[in-house]
Amino acid sequence: MEKFSGLDFYNIDQHLSDEERMVQDLCRSWVEARVLPIIEGHARNGTFPMELVKEIGEMGLLGANLEGYGCAGMSNIAYGLICQELERGDSGIRSFVSVQGSLAMFPIWKFGTEDQKNKYLPKLAAGEFIGCFGLTEPDHGSNPGGMLTRAVDDGDSYVLNGAKMWITNGAIADGELGDIFLVYARMEGAGRNELSMFIVEKGFEGISLGQKITDKLGMRASTTAEVVFEDCRVPAENLVGEEGSALMHMMRNLEVERVGLAAMSLGIARRSVEIMNEYAKERKSFGEPLNRFGQIQRHIAESYGEYMAGRFYTYGFAGRMSLEKPGQRLDSDGVKLYCSTMGKNVADRAIQVLGGYGYCGEYRVERLWRDAKLLEIGGGTVEAHHKNMTRELARVDKLL
Ligand SMILES: Cc1cc2nc3c(=O)[nH]c(=O)nc-3n(C[C@H](O)[C@H](O)[C@H](O)COP(=O)(O)OP(=O)(O)OC[C@H]3O[C@@H](n4cnc5c(N)ncnc54)[C@H](O)[C@@H]3O)c2cc1C
């Protein structure tokens, strides 16, 4: 009976490499020691914990699954574990790490020139630069193909005009931009209508901060901003990949990002199960611990089962996903679709199990619920995943 009784029997941790186990332990203890003591204040005030950025870089957590150029060269599973453990501490910290690694660093690493890699990646990996990713616009989110930001080829530079919305890490403090922006724009000119990607530095002429977005439901220790480009001059050498080839970058970028986002939902679910399980053992109603009541048992048991299902799907996929090849959309969308809604539902049940205490800040489950909701929207909405997955499935004859 013993071996059927708990996490160990099913524990995918048994299959982790020494390095994966080490980075999981490192993140877990770092979150306890460094994040939890200060993060409530940042989340309450809507400020970014800049004081932790260098430490995150020193631990090798930025672009952790990329090789060379100052990056740690860990596995995709290690990257997932990093996201899960950081999310368990705080969504804002995790969001900084995943945007920097999979949305700002990955496209440079995968599609950039040697000069771009040498110039930007070591500083992004060390946390000396804050990286951002600009795809969404004020009027175009789920339909990036409609984007209005334009790039004009002007010889030794490109000129960008437009605006990007909801940019994570876009404003580090009031009025202060992040350092490096990976920006998508539509090429303008005779017969040219393709997307290109550019590295824009905060010091370039014509880039400015639009509105800093405040009063978000959750993820309050992560900053979100609008970034505006007005005749913004970008040196020609800052084009990433071929001109007009960025549609492919976008799809690869989002594939990598979605695995990290699924792992974040796992972090939320795990913390929620731990909290409701502990609470239901201690709290009494009608003279009995809550965990003796069938309806409460259902909340706890279903949550655990769903968390474990998400864990196997996500890490199973992360283990076989390749950063080198495209076409992994079905399951990169699939893990995020399943885990984002699962994480939100599990956090919701945790609030229910804690009753009135769950509705208030002390036990943290209300914050987990607020953070979980974003994952049904950011990095692709659940509706976008439905669409992508159904399109991919239409090409498949037989499932595994
Ligand atoms: C906190 C936060 C951080 C973010 N960080 C970044 C970032 O760093 N960089 C970045 O580029 N973006 C970022 N985003 C943007 C995010 O990716 C978009 O919000 C998301 O893609 C949805 O776009 P939208 O908000 O414009 O919604 P819309 O596209 O307007 O969609 C609204 C609703 O309609 C649904 N919908 C739209 N089209 C269809 C359709 N054809 N069929 C069915 N339903 C449809 C959507 O699923 C959604 O439910 C962030 C967003 C948030 C909230």
The ligand as an SDF file (V2000), in Angstrom:
LIG
                    3D

 53 58  0  0  0  0  0  0  0  0999 V2000
   -0.6390   40.8800  -18.2260 C   0  0  0  0  0  0  0  0  0  0  0  0
   -0.4490   40.6900  -19.7020 C   0  0  0  0  0  0  0  0  0  0  0  0
    0.8290   40.5740  -20.2220 C   0  0  0  0  0  0  0  0  0  0  0  0
    1.0220   40.4550  -21.6060 C   0  0  0  0  0  0  0  0  0  0  0  0
    2.3090   40.4490  -22.1090 N   0  0  0  0  0  0  0  0  0  0  0  0
    2.4930   40.5370  -23.4570 C   0  0  0  0  0  0  0  0  0  0  0  0
    3.8140   40.7320  -24.0110 C   0  0  0  0  0  0  0  0  0  0  0  0
    4.8180   40.7750  -23.2860 O   0  0  0  0  0  0  0  0  0  0  0  0
    3.9410   40.8880  -25.3470 N   0  0  0  0  0  0  0  0  0  0  0  0
    2.8680   40.8320  -26.1920 C   0  0  0  0  0  0  0  0  0  0  0  0
    3.0600   40.9700  -27.3950 O   0  0  0  0  0  0  0  0  0  0  0  0
    1.6080   40.6390  -25.7040 N   0  0  0  0  0  0  0  0  0  0  0  0
    1.3900   40.5060  -24.3640 C   0  0  0  0  0  0  0  0  0  0  0  0
    0.1150   40.3340  -23.8480 N   0  0  0  0  0  0  0  0  0  0  0  0
   -1.0080   40.3260  -24.7830 C   0  0  0  0  0  0  0  0  0  0  0  0
   -1.7690   39.0100  -24.8880 C   0  0  0  0  0  0  0  0  0  0  0  0
   -0.9870   38.0680  -25.5850 O   0  0  0  0  0  0  0  0  0  0  0  0
   -3.1080   39.3520  -25.5450 C   0  0  0  0  0  0  0  0  0  0  0  0
   -3.8820   40.0170  -24.5550 O   0  0  0  0  0  0  0  0  0  0  0  0
   -3.8310   38.1360  -26.0690 C   0  0  0  0  0  0  0  0  0  0  0  0
   -3.1310   37.6020  -27.1830 O   0  0  0  0  0  0  0  0  0  0  0  0
   -5.2760   38.4630  -26.4830 C   0  0  0  0  0  0  0  0  0  0  0  0
   -5.3400   39.5950  -27.3010 O   0  0  0  0  0  0  0  0  0  0  0  0
   -6.3830   40.7670  -26.9300 P   0  0  0  0  0  0  0  0  0  0  0  0
   -6.1970   41.1100  -25.5070 O   0  0  0  0  0  0  0  0  0  0  0  0
   -6.2110   41.8580  -27.9260 O   0  0  0  0  0  0  0  0  0  0  0  0
   -7.8050   40.1120  -27.0790 O   0  0  0  0  0  0  0  0  0  0  0  0
   -8.6780   39.9830  -28.4170 P   0  0  0  0  0  0  0  0  0  0  0  0
   -7.8510   39.4410  -29.5290 O   0  0  0  0  0  0  0  0  0  0  0  0
   -9.3880   41.2750  -28.6610 O   0  0  0  0  0  0  0  0  0  0  0  0
   -9.7320   38.8790  -27.9960 O   0  0  0  0  0  0  0  0  0  0  0  0
  -10.8080   39.1300  -27.0860 C   0  0  0  0  0  0  0  0  0  0  0  0
  -11.5920   37.8250  -26.9180 C   0  0  0  0  0  0  0  0  0  0  0  0
  -12.1120   37.3960  -28.1740 O   0  0  0  0  0  0  0  0  0  0  0  0
  -11.6570   36.0900  -28.4810 C   0  0  0  0  0  0  0  0  0  0  0  0
  -11.4390   35.9670  -29.9150 N   0  0  0  0  0  0  0  0  0  0  0  0
  -10.7230   36.7790  -30.7560 C   0  0  0  0  0  0  0  0  0  0  0  0
  -10.7570   36.3200  -32.0080 N   0  0  0  0  0  0  0  0  0  0  0  0
  -11.5190   35.1930  -31.9800 C   0  0  0  0  0  0  0  0  0  0  0  0
  -11.9140   34.2250  -32.9570 C   0  0  0  0  0  0  0  0  0  0  0  0
  -11.5240   34.3140  -34.2330 N   0  0  0  0  0  0  0  0  0  0  0  0
  -12.6940   33.2040  -32.5660 N   0  0  0  0  0  0  0  0  0  0  0  0
  -13.0770   33.0690  -31.2710 C   0  0  0  0  0  0  0  0  0  0  0  0
  -12.7410   33.9330  -30.3140 N   0  0  0  0  0  0  0  0  0  0  0  0
  -11.9570   34.9750  -30.6560 C   0  0  0  0  0  0  0  0  0  0  0  0
  -10.3490   35.9310  -27.6960 C   0  0  0  0  0  0  0  0  0  0  0  0
  -10.0060   34.5770  -27.4950 O   0  0  0  0  0  0  0  0  0  0  0  0
  -10.7190   36.6750  -26.4120 C   0  0  0  0  0  0  0  0  0  0  0  0
  -11.4790   35.8170  -25.6010 O   0  0  0  0  0  0  0  0  0  0  0  0
   -0.0940   40.3960  -22.4750 C   0  0  0  0  0  0  0  0  0  0  0  0
   -1.3990   40.4730  -21.9350 C   0  0  0  0  0  0  0  0  0  0  0  0
   -1.5820   40.6280  -20.5760 C   0  0  0  0  0  0  0  0  0  0  0  0
   -2.9910   40.7600  -20.0530 C   0  0  0  0  0  0  0  0  0  0  0  0
  1  2  1  0
  2  3  1  0
  2 52  2  0
  3  4  2  0
  4  5  1  0
  4 50  1  0
  5  6  2  0
  6  7  1  0
  6 13  1  0
  7  8  2  0
  7  9  1  0
  9 10  1  0
 10 11  2  0
 10 12  1  0
 12 13  2  0
 13 14  1  0
 14 15  1  0
 14 50  1  0
 15 16  1  0
 16 17  1  0
 16 18  1  0
 18 19  1  0
 18 20  1  0
 20 21  1  0
 20 22  1  0
 22 23  1  0
 23 24  1  0
 24 25  2  0
 24 26  1  0
 24 27  1  0
 27 28  1  0
 28 29  2  0
 28 30  1  0
 28 31  1  0
 31 32  1  0
 32 33  1  0
 33 34  1  0
 33 48  1  0
 34 35  1  0
 35 36  1  0
 35 46  1  0
 36 37  1  0
 36 45  1  0
 37 38  2  0
 38 39  1  0
 39 40  1  0
 39 45  2  0
 40 41  1  0
 40 42  2  0
 42 43  1  0
 43 44  2  0
 44 45  1  0
 46 47  1  0
 46 48  1  0
 48 49  1  0
 50 51  2  0
 51 52  1  0
 52 53  1  0
M  END
$$$$
